[in-house]
Amino acid sequence: MEENTMDTTEKGNTGAEAQLSQDDIDRLLNPGDGGKDGVDQDKLADEWAKALEEGQDIEEGKPSQKAAMKATFKELEDGRHNGPSKDLDFILDIPLEVTVEMGRTRMIINDLLQIGQGSVIELNRLAGEPLDILVNNKLVARGEVVVVSEKFGIRITDIVSPLERVKRLAS
């Protein structure tokens, strides 16, 4: 029975019981130093580096002979970047929701059910504090209430900087 049992490396078995010799492992890890496949890894690495520096595509270890085209930006060359573009005029008719917020509060359902005519709801703002002006629920400015022809309005007192808008997104 023992004579039928052969080492799996001699059979070329690739199953879970296959074992590789140290020579096989070395050949797989370092094929460029005299391995059977004859590929020089250093030469191939140099070709890749050269091709990447030149911006070339590589097929099977060989650099492509395609020439790269120079990028041109006609809009910038024509001077059309100075000022608003006429191509963007269509966005001027897009409606936006503008909201002026006096303040906010949190209530439990029981307190909400107790509200009736004449009830007072306390807000998180002090009297005289600027109101928030929101465009599509994003804070863009602050202002104060004014009355114009018997209608309420708001006078803008402060425009929110882009940096402050980004900070508000994070919180």
C-alpha positions in Angstrom: 0.0 0.0 0.0 2.8 2.4 0.7 4.2 2.2 -2.8 0.9 3.7 -4.2 1.2 6.7 -1.9 3.1 9.4 -3.7 4.0 12.9 -2.7 1.4 15.3 -4.1 4.1 17.6 -5.5 5.2 14.8 -7.8 1.7 14.4 -9.2 1.2 18.2 -9.7 -1.9 18.1 -7.5 -3.3 21.6 -6.8 -5.7 20.5 -4.0 -5.5 21.4 -0.4 -3.0 18.7 0.3 -0.5 19.9 -2.3 2.9 21.0 -1.0 5.4 23.3 -2.7 9.2 22.9 -2.3 11.3 25.8 -1.3 12.6 26.1 -4.9 9.0 26.4 -6.2 8.3 29.1 -3.7 11.4 31.0 -4.6 10.7 30.7 -8.3 7.1 32.1 -7.8 8.3 35.0 -5.6 11.3 35.9 -7.8 10.5 35.0 -11.4 12.9 37.5 -12.9 16.0 35.9 -11.5 16.2 32.9 -13.8 12.7 31.6 -13.4 11.1 29.4 -16.1 8.9 32.3 -17.5 12.0 34.3 -18.5 10.4 37.7 -17.5 12.9 40.3 -16.2 10.9 42.1 -13.5 13.3 45.0 -13.2 13.1 45.6 -17.0 9.3 45.4 -16.9 9.1 47.8 -13.9 11.3 50.3 -15.8 9.1 50.1 -18.8 6.0 50.7 -16.7 7.6 53.7 -14.9 8.7 55.2 -18.2 5.3 54.7 -19.8 3.5 56.3 -16.7 5.8 59.3 -16.9 5.0 59.8 -20.5 1.3 59.2 -20.0 1.2 56.1 -22.2 -1.1 53.1 -22.0 0.6 49.7 -21.5 -0.4 46.5 -23.2 1.3 43.2 -22.1 4.3 45.0 -20.7 5.0 47.2 -23.8 4.4 50.9 -23.9 1.8 52.2 -26.4 2.9 54.4 -29.2 -0.2 56.7 -29.0 0.5 60.4 -28.8 -1.3 62.5 -26.2 -3.4 65.4 -27.4 -2.9 68.8 -25.9 -5.9 70.0 -23.9 -7.5 73.2 -25.2 -10.1 75.3 -23.4 -11.7 77.6 -26.0 -13.8 79.4 -23.4 -10.8 80.6 -21.5 -8.9 81.6 -24.7 -11.9 83.6 -26.0 -12.1 85.6 -22.7 -15.6 84.4 -22.0 -14.7 83.6 -18.5 -14.9 87.2 -17.5 -18.4 87.8 -16.1 -21.6 85.8 -16.1 -22.1 83.3 -18.9 -25.1 83.8 -21.2 -25.5 80.0 -21.2 -26.5 80.2 -17.5 -29.4 82.6 -18.0 -31.9 79.7 -17.8 -31.2 79.3 -14.1 -32.4 82.8 -13.3 -36.1 81.7 -13.5 -35.7 78.8 -11.0 -37.9 79.4 -8.0 -36.3 79.2 -4.5 -38.0 79.0 -1.1 -37.0 82.0 1.1 -37.8 81.6 4.8 -37.3 84.1 7.7 -37.0 82.3 11.0 -37.8 84.1 14.2 -36.7 81.2 16.4 -37.3 77.6 17.3 -38.4 75.5 20.3 -39.0 71.9 21.2 -42.3 70.7 22.8 -43.7 67.4 23.9 -47.0 66.3 22.5 -48.9 67.0 25.7 -47.8 70.7 25.7 -48.7 71.0 22.0 -52.2 69.7 22.7 -52.6 72.3 25.4 -52.0 75.3 23.0 -55.1 77.4 22.4 -55.9 80.9 21.2 -53.9 83.4 23.2 -51.2 80.9 24.3 -47.5 82.0 24.2 -44.8 79.8 22.9 -41.3 80.7 24.1 -38.6 80.7 21.3 -34.9 80.2 21.6 -34.2 83.8 20.5 -33.9 87.0 22.5 -35.9 90.1 21.6 -33.9 92.3 19.2 -31.7 89.5 18.0 -31.3 89.2 14.2 -33.6 86.8 12.4 -32.3 84.0 10.1 -32.9 84.2 6.4 -32.9 80.8 4.8 -32.9 79.9 1.1 -34.0 76.3 0.5 -33.5 75.7 4.2 -29.8 76.9 4.1 -28.8 79.9 6.2 -27.6 82.7 3.9 -28.1 85.9 5.8 -29.5 87.6 9.0 -31.7 90.6 9.3 -34.2 92.7 11.2 -38.0 93.1 10.8 -39.3 96.2 9.1 -42.8 97.3 8.1 -43.3 98.5 4.6 -46.8 99.7 3.4 -48.4 97.7 6.2 -46.6 94.5 5.3 -43.7 92.9 7.1 -40.3 92.8 5.5 -36.8 92.1 6.5 -33.7 94.3 6.2 -30.6 92.3 5.6 -27.9 93.2 8.2 -25.4 90.4 7.6 -24.5 87.9 4.8 -23.3 84.6 6.1 -19.8 83.8 4.8 -19.2 80.6 2.9 -16.9 79.4 5.7 -19.6 79.8 8.3 -22.1 78.0 6.0 -19.7 75.0 5.8 -19.2 75.1 9.6 -23.0 74.9 10.0 -23.2 71.9 7.8 -20.8 70.0 10.0 -22.7 70.7 13.2 
